[in-house]
Amino acid sequence: MGIAGFAKAAEIAARDGNDGINKIANLRDKLIKGILEIKGTRLNGHPVKRLCMNASISFEGIAGERLLSELNNAGICASTGSACSAKSSKPSHVLTAIGLEHEKYPASIRFTLSRYTSDEEIEYTIKSVKEIVTKLRKDANVKSPC
């Protein structure tokens, strides 16, 4: 079964060739550029030498699970941390190794694109992330009345 799936994936990749990869990479770059317009964000990893379908971004002063929950409520699928630590509540050893200060950037969100990702979805994600981050940072600065 796995071999048949791999064969089909290889067939699709051969058919789409670099056009498919370039399309995904261009959408990834648009996503990264748009989200990095938000003050207090940082790209995790090399800006150019990276997978075409992956964008990992850290957000200053926001809890990762809270951001992930709000993204989910907006219909945006993402993950926290790095793929290597997806089931751990500890800071990712991968993100620590690249010098990410977990105390300053507690939310690291990983966005994954595919050949089915559209330009409209990228624009919606950028707009939504900007709104959600603004809201969460505003909420974090509100003092409790008690």
VOGU-3710 file (C-alpha; in Angstrom, 3 decimals, decimal comma):
1> mgiagfakaa> 0,000/0,000/0,000  2,760/2,434/0,957  4,677/1,681/-2,216  1,613/2,406/-4,363  1,126/5,735/-2,561  4,770/6,638/-3,063  4,510/5,737/-6,760  1,485/7,998/-7,168  3,285/10,844/-5,352  6,302/10,399/-7,643
11> eiaardgndg> 4,012/10,460/-10,684  2,379/13,720/-9,565  5,751/15,291/-8,737  7,120/14,349/-12,144  4,049/15,781/-13,859  4,080/19,068/-11,923  7,869/19,337/-11,893  9,484/22,561/-10,765  6,356/24,559/-11,608  4,547/22,970/-8,676
21> inkianlrdk> 7,484/23,471/-6,334  7,950/27,080/-7,431  4,242/27,824/-6,933  4,343/26,502/-3,369  7,620/28,330/-2,625  6,199/31,614/-3,931  3,117/31,248/-1,737  5,336/30,359/1,234  7,439/33,467/0,624  4,302/35,627/0,406
31> likgileikg> 3,069/34,163/3,709  6,397/34,783/5,430  6,686/38,337/4,102  3,139/39,191/5,179  3,436/37,772/8,678  6,862/39,315/9,267  5,235/42,732/8,797  3,876/42,184/12,311  6,142/43,775/14,894  7,742/41,227/17,233
41> trlnghpvkr> 7,851/38,313/14,789  10,809/36,342/13,555  11,356/33,706/10,923  12,771/30,465/12,286  15,442/28,965/10,083  17,306/30,138/7,033  15,462/32,736/4,928  16,258/30,983/1,625  17,551/27,453/2,280  14,289/25,922/3,475
51> lcmnasisfe> 11,592/23,516/2,393  9,239/24,962/-0,195  6,149/24,119/1,869  7,132/25,157/5,367  7,135/28,441/7,281  7,983/28,540/10,979  7,470/31,903/12,649  7,821/32,971/16,263  5,725/35,627/17,949  6,950/37,749/20,820
61> giagerllse> 4,885/37,850/24,015  2,093/35,442/23,026  1,360/31,946/24,331  1,683/29,420/21,526  -1,347/27,330/22,461  -3,539/30,435/22,679  -2,419/31,621/19,249  -2,925/28,141/17,828  -6,445/28,000/19,310  -7,370/31,355/17,754
71> lnnagicast> -5,957/30,277/14,388  -8,012/27,093/14,608  -11,137/29,151/15,377  -10,414/31,138/12,203  -10,201/27,911/10,187  -6,418/28,028/9,823  -4,564/24,769/10,395  -1,115/25,167/11,914  1,112/23,564/14,543  3,185/24,827/17,432
81> gsacsakssk> 6,921/24,337/17,834  8,930/22,344/15,337  7,979/19,097/13,645  10,676/17,365/15,693  8,944/18,212/18,976  5,283/18,112/18,027  4,300/15,911/20,977  6,357/17,681/23,629  5,412/20,588/25,872  9,084/21,522/26,284
91> pshvltaigl> 10,729/24,138/24,056  11,826/22,543/20,805  15,477/21,481/20,768  15,520/22,462/17,083  14,315/26,008/17,779  16,669/26,272/20,756  19,573/25,161/18,546  18,919/27,980/16,059  19,078/30,495/18,884  15,395/31,163/19,533
101> ehekypasir> 14,843/32,728/22,933  11,809/30,805/24,200  11,094/33,339/26,960  10,896/36,199/24,451  9,176/34,211/21,683  6,963/31,655/23,452  4,775/31,110/20,374  6,373/29,364/17,418  3,853/28,448/14,781  4,513/26,177/11,832
111> ftlsrytsde> 2,481/26,679/8,664  2,553/23,969/6,025  1,478/24,527/2,430  0,687/22,079/-0,354  0,043/22,101/-4,058  -3,595/22,745/-3,169  -2,887/25,952/-1,211  -4,339/29,009/-2,953  -3,290/32,639/-3,072  -6,609/33,538/-1,427
121> eieytiksvk> -5,850/31,211/1,504  -2,459/32,853/1,985  -4,021/36,329/1,958  -6,691/35,204/4,432  -4,050/33,671/6,706  -1,906/36,819/6,705  -4,905/39,032/7,468  -6,162/36,699/10,198  -2,765/36,279/11,871  -2,324/40,062/11,999
131> eivtklrkda> -5,754/40,500/13,611  -5,296/37,627/16,069  -1,812/38,692/17,173  -3,008/42,276/17,704  -5,953/41,005/19,776  -3,872/38,605/21,876  -1,225/41,208/22,613  -3,903/43,718/23,577  -5,562/41,152/25,849  -2,230/40,318/27,478
141> nvkspc> -1,692/43,970/28,414  -5,130/44,371/30,041  -4,888/44,504/33,830  -7,307/42,397/35,867  -9,838/44,517/37,784  -9,358/42,375/40,908
//
